[in-house]
Amino acid sequence: MAKPLIVMAGASSGIGAVTARLFSARGPPLLLLARRRERLEGPALPRPLCRRVAVTDRVAVEEAACEVEKRFGSTDAIITTPG
């Protein structure tokens, strides 16, 4: 069975950053969306795909989701955190 694909917005700080690290440690494919992409990348999150996207930009969110779904299959969970 494939691991679930998780799309997460607001992962660059606070509870979103903590949640992203926890998911990353468990190994499912992640698409992390944030306005501050540089805060998403680094040694603490070795595997996620990171995209600089404001969640208010519906077209950009859809494009990022389509990109990752082509690679990993359909999205299993969408998580948004306060930004």
N, C-alpha and C positions, 0 to 999 in steps of 0.2 A: 504494500500500500504506500502511495506517495505521501510525503509530508504535506500538510496544508499550506496553502499560500496565504500570507497575511499582508494586508495593505494597511499601513498605519500613517496617520497624519498627526502632526504636532509632536514628532519624536526628537526634536532637537534640544529640548530642555525639560526640566521638572519631571513629573510623573511619566510623561511620554518617553523621555530618555531612559528612565529606569526600566520601563516596560519593554522598550526596544532591546535593551541589553539582556533582559531575561529571555525574551524570545530568541534572540541571536544565539545565546548559550545553548538552547535546546535544538538548534539546527534547522528550523523550517525556513523555506525561502521567504524573504521579507522585501517589501517595497516600502521604503520610508520616504515620506513626503514632508517637506518643510521649506520655509522661506530661507532658512540659513543652512544650506547644504553642508558647508564646511564643518558644522558641529555634528553632523551625522556620521562622518567618515573618521576612521582611525582604528587603532588596535583593539578597542573595546567592542567594535562591531565588524568582525572580519568578513562576513558574507553578504550583507544586504545590498540591494540595489537602492541607490539614493538618488532622488530627483528633487531639484529646486522647484517647488510648486506651491503656490498659494491655494488653499482649499477653496477659496472663493472663485478661482478660475476653473470653471467646470470643464472646459475643453482640455486644459492642460492636465487635469486629474484623469480624465478619460483616456487621453493619449498615453499617460504613464501606465495606467492600469492595463490597457491593451498591449503595450510593449511587454510587460512582465507576464501577462497571461499567455502570450505566444510562446514564451520560454518555459513556463511552469504549469500551465493549465489554469482553470478557472479559480477565481478568488474564493477562499473559504471563510475569511473573516475580514471585516473592515473595522478598524479601531480609530477613533478620534479622541484626542485629549485637548484640554484647554490650552490655548497658546498665549 
